[in-house]
Amino acid sequence: MLRVLAAIFVYTAAAAGANAADPAELAALREGTLKKMVFHAEPKAVSDRTFGHLDGGEHRLADFSGDWVVLNFWATWCAPCRAEMPSLQDLQRKMNGAVRVVTVATGRNSPQGIRKFFEEENITELPEYVDPPSMLARDMAVLGLPITVIMNPDGLEVARLRGDAEWDSESALAIMRALTADAGG
């Protein structure tokens, strides 16, 4: 009960304009599977490496500057990755445009396998980005899957979570609302 009250207090303070980007305050919002999230004391630069989309074209993480981004590295063969994907889509829906979820299938993932998985799980609102040679993943120090990186609108990494999580949980929503409220979003 005390954790819930602390989370409500921190979230209320964030909504009132307090410095919600303070890692210690954000850490108080972590519950359940979000306990693994690490908030950085200072934002970190991200890779400038290009990656693709199943429909073609090259992209860079800088293309998403201006948005809060939940960057998820995953693979079709990774059971925890597959389990969390619907909750990532729900997070994007529940955040009503304040957060952009970017999913990047890294390593060996056939286009057919990605599309089949998205169809089976009814993933209709997340992008089909790919990093077949895992170069972006290597640049971003992705050492296992899934890995999720939170990027601020300046395109910098502010937090990281290793392993799967319930991205549509109250804890995840409170964290993302506190972050976006701090930015005036």
C-alpha positions in Angstrom: 0.0 0.0 0.0 2.8 2.4 0.8 4.3 1.8 -2.7 1.0 2.6 -4.3 0.7 5.8 -2.2 4.3 6.8 -3.1 3.7 6.2 -6.7 0.5 8.3 -6.6 2.4 11.1 -4.8 5.3 11.0 -7.3 2.9 11.0 -10.3 0.8 13.8 -8.8 4.0 15.9 -8.2 5.0 15.2 -11.8 1.6 16.3 -13.1 1.9 19.5 -11.0 5.2 20.3 -12.7 7.8 18.8 -10.4 11.0 17.5 -11.9 9.7 14.1 -13.0 12.9 13.4 -14.9 14.8 12.8 -11.6 15.8 9.2 -11.8 15.1 8.6 -8.1 11.6 9.9 -8.4 11.0 7.8 -11.5 12.4 4.7 -9.8 9.6 5.0 -7.2 7.1 4.4 -10.0 8.6 1.0 -10.9 6.4 -2.0 -9.9 6.3 -5.6 -11.1 8.2 -6.3 -14.3 9.2 -2.6 -14.5 11.4 -3.0 -11.4 14.2 -4.0 -13.9 14.1 -0.5 -15.6 17.3 1.5 -15.0 17.1 5.3 -15.2 20.3 7.0 -16.2 21.6 9.9 -14.1 22.4 11.7 -17.4 20.9 11.0 -20.9 23.1 9.0 -23.2 23.8 9.3 -26.9 22.3 6.6 -29.2 23.6 5.0 -32.4 23.5 6.8 -35.7 23.5 3.4 -37.6 20.9 2.8 -40.2 18.3 0.1 -40.1 15.5 -0.9 -42.4 11.8 -1.5 -42.7 10.1 -4.5 -44.2 8.6 -2.2 -46.9 12.0 -0.8 -47.7 13.9 2.3 -46.9 16.6 3.2 -44.4 16.0 4.9 -41.1 18.0 6.2 -38.2 17.0 6.7 -34.6 17.4 10.4 -35.1 14.3 10.2 -37.4 12.3 9.9 -34.2 13.6 13.0 -32.5 10.9 15.2 -31.2 9.0 12.2 -29.7 9.3 10.2 -26.6 10.3 6.8 -28.0 10.0 3.3 -26.5 12.6 1.4 -28.6 12.2 -2.3 -28.4 14.7 -4.8 -29.8 13.1 -8.2 -30.4 13.2 -11.3 -32.5 10.6 -13.8 -33.8 12.3 -16.7 -32.1 12.4 -15.0 -28.7 9.5 -16.1 -26.5 9.7 -13.2 -24.0 9.8 -10.8 -27.0 6.7 -12.3 -28.5 4.9 -12.3 -25.1 5.4 -8.6 -24.5 4.6 -7.3 -28.0 0.8 -6.9 -27.4 1.5 -4.9 -24.3 3.8 -2.5 -26.3 1.0 -1.9 -28.7 -1.4 -1.3 -25.8 1.1 1.2 -24.3 1.1 3.2 -27.6 -2.7 3.2 -27.7 -3.1 4.2 -24.0 -0.5 7.0 -24.3 -2.6 8.7 -27.1 0.3 9.9 -29.2 2.5 11.1 -26.3 4.8 8.1 -26.8 5.9 6.4 -30.0 6.7 2.7 -29.8 9.4 1.6 -32.3 10.0 -2.1 -32.6 13.1 -3.4 -34.3 13.5 -7.1 -35.2 17.2 -7.7 -34.9 19.2 -10.6 -36.2 17.8 -13.4 -38.3 14.1 -12.8 -38.7 12.4 -13.6 -42.0 10.0 -11.0 -43.4 7.4 -13.7 -43.6 8.0 -14.7 -39.9 7.6 -11.1 -38.8 4.4 -10.5 -40.7 3.0 -13.9 -39.6 3.7 -13.0 -36.0 2.2 -9.5 -36.2 -0.9 -11.1 -37.9 -1.3 -13.9 -35.3 -1.0 -11.4 -32.4 -3.1 -8.7 -34.1 -0.2 -6.2 -34.0 -1.5 -3.6 -36.4 -0.1 -0.3 -35.0 3.6 -1.1 -34.5 6.3 -0.7 -37.2 8.0 -3.6 -38.9 11.6 -2.2 -38.6 14.5 -4.7 -39.1 18.1 -4.8 -38.2 19.2 -8.1 -40.0 22.9 -7.8 -39.4 22.3 -6.7 -35.8 24.6 -3.7 -36.3 22.2 -1.2 -34.6 21.7 -3.7 -31.8 25.5 -4.0 -31.3 25.9 -0.2 -31.3 23.2 0.0 -28.7 24.8 -2.6 -26.5 21.9 -5.0 -26.9 23.3 -8.2 -25.2 20.2 -10.4 -25.2 16.6 -10.0 -26.0 14.3 -8.3 -25.4 15.9 -4.9 -24.6 13.8 -1.8 -24.4 15.3 1.7 -24.5 13.4 4.9 -23.6 14.5 7.9 -25.6 13.6 11.5 -24.9 12.5 14.0 -27.6 16.2 15.1 -27.9 16.9 11.5 -29.2 18.9 10.5 -26.1 18.6 7.3 -24.0 17.2 8.1 -20.6 16.3 4.5 -19.4 16.8 0.9 -20.3 15.0 -2.4 -19.4 16.6 -5.8 -20.0 14.0 -8.6 -20.4 10.3 -8.5 -21.0 7.8 -6.3 -19.3 4.1 -5.5 -19.0 4.2 -2.3 -20.9 0.5 -1.6 -20.5 0.7 -2.0 -16.7 -0.2 0.9 -14.4 3.5 1.2 -13.5 4.6 1.5 -17.1 1.9 4.1 -17.8 2.8 6.1 -14.7 6.4 6.2 -15.7 5.7 7.2 -19.3 3.1 9.8 -18.1 5.6 11.3 -15.7 8.3 11.5 -18.4 6.0 13.1 -20.9 4.5 15.5 -18.4 8.0 16.7 -17.5 8.5 17.5 -21.2 5.2 19.4 -21.3 3.6 16.5 -23.2 
